[in-house]
Amino acid sequence: MAKVLLLNGSPHADGCTATALNEMINVFQESGIETELIHVGSKSIRGCIACGKCGKLGKCVFDDDLVNQAAPKFEKADGLVVGSPVYYASPNGTILSFMDRLFYSTPFSKHMKVGAAVVSCRRGGNTATFDVLNKYFTISGMPVASSTYWNQVHGFTADDVRKDLEGLQTMRNLARNMTFMIRAFADAKEKYGYPELETGCFTNFADGK
Ligand SMILES: Cc1cc2nc3c(=O)[nH]c(=O)nc-3n(C[C@H](O)[C@H](O)[C@H](O)COP(=O)(O)O)c2cc1C
Protein backbone atom coordinates (compact mmCIF):
# COMPACT_ATOMS: atom_id res chain seq x y z
CA MET A 1 0.00 0.00 0.00
CA ALA A 2 1.29 3.48 -0.84
CA LYS A 3 2.25 5.55 2.17
CA VAL A 4 2.40 9.27 2.92
CA LEU A 5 4.37 10.63 5.85
CA LEU A 6 3.14 13.95 7.24
CA LEU A 7 5.17 16.26 9.51
CA ASN A 8 3.59 18.95 11.65
CA GLY A 9 6.07 21.65 12.58
CA SER A 10 3.63 23.42 14.87
CA PRO A 11 3.88 23.07 18.63
CA HIS A 12 0.07 22.76 18.61
CA ALA A 13 -0.92 19.15 17.94
CA ASP A 14 -4.54 20.26 17.42
CA GLY A 15 -3.90 23.70 15.96
CA CYS A 16 -4.26 25.30 12.56
CA THR A 17 -1.57 23.31 10.73
CA ALA A 18 -2.89 20.06 12.19
CA THR A 19 -6.39 20.94 10.98
CA ALA A 20 -5.08 21.40 7.45
CA LEU A 21 -3.08 18.15 7.59
CA ASN A 22 -6.04 16.22 8.98
CA GLU A 23 -8.16 17.40 6.06
CA MET A 24 -5.58 15.77 3.79
CA ILE A 25 -5.37 12.61 5.91
CA ASN A 26 -9.14 12.04 5.52
CA VAL A 27 -8.77 12.09 1.73
CA PHE A 28 -5.71 9.82 1.78
CA GLN A 29 -7.51 7.30 3.95
CA GLU A 30 -10.62 7.36 1.75
CA SER A 31 -8.30 6.72 -1.20
CA GLY A 32 -6.55 3.76 0.41
CA ILE A 33 -3.27 5.57 1.07
CA GLU A 34 -1.60 4.76 4.39
CA THR A 35 -0.66 7.79 6.48
CA GLU A 36 1.49 8.62 9.48
CA LEU A 37 1.57 12.03 11.12
CA ILE A 38 4.57 13.05 13.23
CA HIS A 39 4.26 16.07 15.50
CA VAL A 40 7.65 17.70 15.36
CA GLY A 41 6.91 21.16 16.69
CA SER A 42 6.61 20.39 20.41
CA LYS A 43 9.99 18.63 20.54
CA SER A 44 13.40 20.09 21.26
CA ILE A 45 15.13 19.77 17.89
CA ARG A 46 18.52 21.35 17.56
CA GLY A 47 19.91 22.64 14.29
CA CYS A 48 22.49 21.02 11.99
CA ILE A 49 26.09 21.75 13.11
CA ALA A 50 27.60 20.83 9.70
CA CYS A 51 29.93 18.27 11.33
CA GLY A 52 29.59 16.00 8.28
CA LYS A 53 29.49 12.87 10.48
CA CYS A 54 26.26 11.78 8.78
CA GLY A 55 28.34 11.12 5.63
CA LYS A 56 30.01 8.21 7.49
CA LEU A 57 27.25 7.21 9.90
CA GLY A 58 24.36 7.30 7.41
CA LYS A 59 22.35 9.12 10.09
CA CYS A 60 22.50 12.30 12.12
CA VAL A 61 25.15 12.41 14.83
CA PHE A 62 22.49 13.64 17.27
CA ASP A 63 20.51 10.57 18.19
CA ASP A 64 18.41 12.24 20.83
CA ASP A 65 15.23 13.17 19.04
CA LEU A 66 12.89 12.50 16.17
CA VAL A 67 15.12 12.96 13.12
CA ASN A 68 16.73 9.52 13.10
CA GLN A 69 13.40 7.92 13.99
CA ALA A 70 11.62 9.67 11.14
CA ALA A 71 14.32 8.84 8.58
CA PRO A 72 13.34 5.18 7.93
CA LYS A 73 9.70 6.22 7.74
CA PHE A 74 10.60 8.81 5.12
CA GLU A 75 12.63 6.21 3.24
CA LYS A 76 9.62 3.88 3.02
CA ALA A 77 7.13 6.64 2.17
CA ASP A 78 5.97 7.44 -1.35
CA GLY A 79 5.11 10.99 -0.38
CA LEU A 80 6.03 13.58 2.24
CA VAL A 81 3.83 16.44 3.44
CA VAL A 82 5.52 19.11 5.51
CA GLY A 83 3.23 21.45 7.43
CA SER A 84 4.38 24.58 9.20
CA PRO A 85 2.86 27.60 10.89
CA VAL A 86 4.23 30.90 9.60
CA TYR A 87 6.61 32.58 12.05
CA TYR A 88 7.82 35.99 10.88
CA ALA A 89 7.03 35.08 7.28
CA SER A 90 9.09 31.85 7.43
CA PRO A 91 8.62 28.26 8.52
CA ASN A 92 8.91 27.90 12.30
CA GLY A 93 12.40 27.25 13.63
CA THR A 94 11.72 23.72 14.82
CA ILE A 95 10.62 22.41 11.45
CA LEU A 96 13.56 24.11 9.73
CA SER A 97 16.04 22.41 12.09
CA PHE A 98 14.24 19.13 11.55
CA MET A 99 14.15 19.41 7.75
CA ASP A 100 17.80 20.50 7.47
CA ARG A 101 18.92 17.50 9.47
CA LEU A 102 16.47 15.01 7.93
CA PHE A 103 17.36 15.86 4.34
CA TYR A 104 21.10 16.34 4.91
CA SER A 105 21.73 13.24 7.03
CA THR A 106 19.80 10.65 5.05
CA PRO A 107 21.75 8.80 2.34
CA PHE A 108 18.74 7.20 0.60
CA SER A 109 17.32 8.49 -2.65
CA LYS A 110 14.33 10.79 -2.42
CA HIS A 111 13.95 10.70 -6.21
CA MET A 112 10.29 10.60 -7.30
CA LYS A 113 8.85 10.67 -3.80
CA VAL A 114 6.06 13.24 -4.06
CA GLY A 115 6.44 16.30 -1.84
CA ALA A 116 3.95 18.88 -0.65
CA ALA A 117 4.32 21.85 1.67
CA VAL A 118 1.37 23.14 3.70
CA VAL A 119 1.47 26.43 5.55
CA SER A 120 -0.81 28.14 8.06
CA CYS A 121 -0.75 31.81 8.90
CA ARG A 122 -3.04 34.25 10.60
CA ARG A 123 -2.57 36.92 7.99
CA GLY A 124 0.67 37.09 5.93
CA GLY A 125 3.96 35.46 5.01
CA ASN A 126 2.44 32.24 3.73
CA THR A 127 3.90 32.24 0.21
CA ALA A 128 7.43 33.02 1.46
CA THR A 129 7.10 30.11 3.89
CA PHE A 130 5.75 27.87 1.14
CA ASP A 131 8.75 28.69 -1.07
CA VAL A 132 11.25 27.76 1.64
CA LEU A 133 9.68 24.36 2.30
CA ASN A 134 9.33 23.46 -1.38
CA LYS A 135 13.06 23.90 -1.85
CA TYR A 136 13.82 20.78 0.20
CA PHE A 137 11.88 18.80 -2.41
CA THR A 138 13.18 20.43 -5.54
CA ILE A 139 16.86 19.93 -4.64
CA SER A 140 16.13 16.26 -3.97
CA GLY A 141 14.48 15.11 -7.21
CA MET A 142 11.06 15.11 -5.56
CA PRO A 143 8.14 16.18 -7.76
CA VAL A 144 6.00 18.76 -5.99
CA ALA A 145 2.24 18.31 -5.77
CA SER A 146 0.05 21.35 -6.26
CA SER A 147 -3.60 22.18 -5.70
CA THR A 148 -6.28 24.67 -6.66
CA TYR A 149 -4.53 27.44 -4.72
CA TRP A 150 -1.19 27.68 -2.92
CA ASN A 151 -1.28 25.14 -0.11
CA GLN A 152 -2.25 27.45 2.70
CA VAL A 153 -4.88 27.94 5.36
CA HIS A 154 -5.58 31.03 7.43
CA GLY A 155 -6.26 31.22 11.13
CA PHE A 156 -5.05 31.87 14.63
CA THR A 157 -6.99 28.93 16.03
CA ALA A 158 -8.16 25.61 14.62
CA ASP A 159 -11.73 26.98 14.68
CA ASP A 160 -10.64 29.82 12.38
CA VAL A 161 -9.19 27.28 9.94
CA ARG A 162 -12.43 25.29 9.97
CA LYS A 163 -14.10 28.46 8.65
CA ASP A 164 -11.50 28.80 5.88
CA LEU A 165 -13.51 26.75 3.42
CA GLU A 166 -11.27 27.52 0.46
CA GLY A 167 -8.19 26.58 2.47
CA LEU A 168 -9.70 23.22 3.42
CA GLN A 169 -10.83 22.62 -0.16
CA THR A 170 -7.25 23.33 -1.25
CA MET A 171 -6.03 20.67 1.21
CA ARG A 172 -8.49 18.07 -0.07
CA ASN A 173 -7.56 18.76 -3.67
CA LEU A 174 -3.87 18.64 -2.78
CA ALA A 175 -4.33 15.18 -1.27
CA ARG A 176 -6.24 14.03 -4.37
CA ASN A 177 -3.50 15.31 -6.68
CA MET A 178 -0.80 13.76 -4.52
CA THR A 179 -2.61 10.41 -4.53
CA PHE A 180 -2.81 10.53 -8.32
CA MET A 181 0.87 11.43 -8.66
CA ILE A 182 2.00 8.63 -6.34
CA ARG A 183 -0.03 6.09 -8.30
CA ALA A 184 1.00 7.48 -11.68
CA PHE A 185 4.70 7.41 -10.75
CA ALA A 186 4.42 3.82 -9.52
CA ASP A 187 2.87 2.80 -12.86
CA ALA A 188 5.39 4.82 -14.86
CA LYS A 189 8.28 3.27 -12.93
CA GLU A 190 7.02 -0.16 -14.03
CA LYS A 191 6.55 0.95 -17.63
CA TYR A 192 9.56 3.19 -18.25
CA GLY A 193 11.78 2.96 -15.16
CA TYR A 194 12.85 6.09 -13.35
CA PRO A 195 15.10 8.49 -15.29
CA GLU A 196 18.81 7.79 -14.90
CA LEU A 197 20.52 10.76 -13.32
CA GLU A 198 24.08 11.90 -13.77
CA THR A 199 26.14 12.41 -10.63
CA GLY A 200 29.74 13.35 -9.84
CA CYS A 201 29.87 17.09 -10.49
CA PHE A 202 30.11 19.04 -7.25
CA THR A 203 31.24 22.44 -8.37
CA ASN A 204 31.58 25.40 -6.05
CA PHE A 205 33.74 27.77 -8.06
CA ALA A 206 34.08 28.80 -11.65
CA ASP A 207 37.38 26.89 -12.13
CA GLY A 208 35.79 23.70 -10.80
CA LYS A 209 38.17 23.47 -7.80
C1 LIG B 1 6.51 33.50 16.83
C2 LIG B 1 5.30 33.65 15.96
C3 LIG B 1 5.40 34.35 14.78
C4 LIG B 1 4.30 34.48 13.92
N1 LIG B 1 4.43 35.14 12.74
C5 LIG B 1 3.37 35.25 11.91
C6 LIG B 1 3.51 35.90 10.65
O1 LIG B 1 4.59 36.34 10.22
N2 LIG B 1 2.40 36.01 9.87
C7 LIG B 1 1.18 35.52 10.28
O2 LIG B 1 0.21 35.68 9.56
N3 LIG B 1 1.03 34.86 11.44
C8 LIG B 1 2.10 34.70 12.26
N4 LIG B 1 1.96 34.00 13.44
C9 LIG B 1 0.68 33.33 13.72
C10 LIG B 1 0.70 31.86 13.26
O3 LIG B 1 1.39 31.67 12.06
C11 LIG B 1 -0.72 31.36 13.00
O4 LIG B 1 -1.53 31.60 14.10
C12 LIG B 1 -0.73 29.89 12.60
O5 LIG B 1 -1.92 29.62 11.91
C13 LIG B 1 -0.65 28.98 13.84
O6 LIG B 1 -0.65 27.63 13.41
P1 LIG B 1 -0.65 26.44 14.48
O7 LIG B 1 -1.94 26.51 15.26
O8 LIG B 1 -0.59 25.19 13.67
O9 LIG B 1 0.54 26.61 15.36
C14 LIG B 1 3.05 33.87 14.29
C15 LIG B 1 2.96 33.16 15.50
C16 LIG B 1 4.07 33.04 16.32
C17 LIG B 1 3.94 32.24 17.61
The ligand as a Gaussian input file, in Angstrom:
#p B3LYP/6-31G(d) Opt

LIG

0 1
 C        6.508000      33.498000      16.829000
 C        5.295000      33.650000      15.959000
 C        5.397000      34.347000      14.775000
 C        4.297000      34.478000      13.922000
 N        4.431000      35.143000      12.740000
 C        3.374000      35.255000      11.914000
 C        3.505000      35.900000      10.647000
 O        4.585000      36.337000      10.225000
 N        2.396000      36.013000       9.870000
 C        1.177000      35.525000      10.279000
 O        0.211000      35.684000       9.558000
 N        1.026000      34.859000      11.438000
 C        2.103000      34.703000      12.260000
 N        1.963000      34.002000      13.444000
 C        0.679000      33.325000      13.717000
 C        0.695000      31.858000      13.257000
 O        1.388000      31.671000      12.064000
 C       -0.723000      31.357000      12.995000
 O       -1.527000      31.599000      14.104000
 C       -0.735000      29.892000      12.601000
 O       -1.918000      29.617000      11.915000
 C       -0.650000      28.981000      13.837000
 O       -0.649000      27.633000      13.413000
 P       -0.654000      26.435000      14.481000
 O       -1.940000      26.514000      15.259000
 O       -0.594000      25.187000      13.666000
 O        0.542000      26.605000      15.356000
 C        3.054000      33.875000      14.294000
 C        2.958000      33.156000      15.496000
 C        4.067000      33.044000      16.323000
 C        3.942000      32.240000      17.606000

